[in-house]
Amino acid sequence: GKTGGFLFPVITILLRKGALKLQTPKQSKASYPSALILAPTRELVSQIFDEASKFCYCSGLRPVVIYGGISVQDQQRELDRGVDILIATPGRLTDLIDRGRIKLEAIQFLVLDEADRMLDMGFEPQIRRIVQEEGMPNKRQTFMFSATFPIQIQRLAGDFLTDYIFVSVGSVGAPSKDVIQRVEWVEQEAKVNYVLDFLTNRQIEGLILVFVETKRGADLLEETLSRNNIPAISIHGDKSQKEREDALKLFKSGKRPVLVATDVAARGLDISNVTNVINFDLPSNLDDYIHRIGRTGRVGNVGYALSLFNDKNANIGRDLAESLITNDQECPEWLEAKYYHNNSNSGGRGRGGGRGRGGQRFGAKDYRKDKKDSSYGGPSTGGRGGGSSSYPPNNSGPPRANVPTTNKGPAPSSAPPLPYHTPAPRQQSDNSDW
């Protein structure tokens, strides 16, 4: 839906107005695209390109995608055949600009997709160079998209856009209401057996996405699951582009219905029929958690997210507890008592008050309207979540597995069971391949 939201107007106006008329050197090998779409990962630019190819069919407009990890010569040949809509990762785009193969003087549309993720991954210098130093016309239309829009991203928008319109759809930075979340206390050494028991003793329809912290952890968990007759495949930054594409194809087709992934699959990818997400390793911040569980519960379908929590995840405990409570999800008593109430005494956040969703990091409103508000939060929703009773039946999202945990931490909550979900902590983000 979001991809169509920016592709349709771009295509419509380009068909109506055509390309800008520029005087270019006769011997120049450079391409002059009319629209530029930037996204942080290979998988996301490939997904946008696939949709653009469908929408541009028989229109006379030609989309081209460029990204790292494959032959630059093949991409140069594609550019030589002509390009109207260029979909790119920032690194490969700056490379081809340096080679003199792409010029931005004819850009009429600029789209920054997953803008906060691109900044998190260190792309701000390249993005600023692309937008401000390569001759891109000031008279253009610019779109910035993200599921979270913290103040620093909105300030970046102020540098790239003039008198822009801020559009908030739904609750910015909040998880979808269609995702039923569950958190279980599981000690680190018990996680593998917990997931194995969960997957072998339940019949779950649809695809299962498991998030882990490290590339090595992804390979090990894939091997363990496969050895126990659970058809799994992994995807991470050390995989070649072909291996990653093949893994996604096997996952989407259902031949390998369990995908073990690091951060590379967390943002932007639209994989239909993902019914369950498992946070085998929780991330260190709530932004990543929300993006990961957002891979399920899409297009009005109900999804299930299960997170395995222990002492290692203390840094996200407070925000996770608050998110569950303020979004009417079941919050385990041990999580609420240890991380929510204990911290609310110093932070001024009680059970019914508090920061609420749309807090400082999320950008739930246009900061230009309230620059003096240092807290920059949306309205406090407060209130205790009542939890959801519509947990999945055995054929869609099996109940909690009866796997013993060590007695070092709180006992698992007795609330109704839910499927699994696993994000990876940002401090070890899998960004080696961007």
Order of alpha helices (4+ residues) and beta strands (2+ residues): alpha-beta-alpha-beta-alpha-beta-alpha-beta-alpha-alpha-beta-alpha-beta-alpha-beta-alpha-beta-alpha-beta-beta-alpha-beta-alpha-alpha
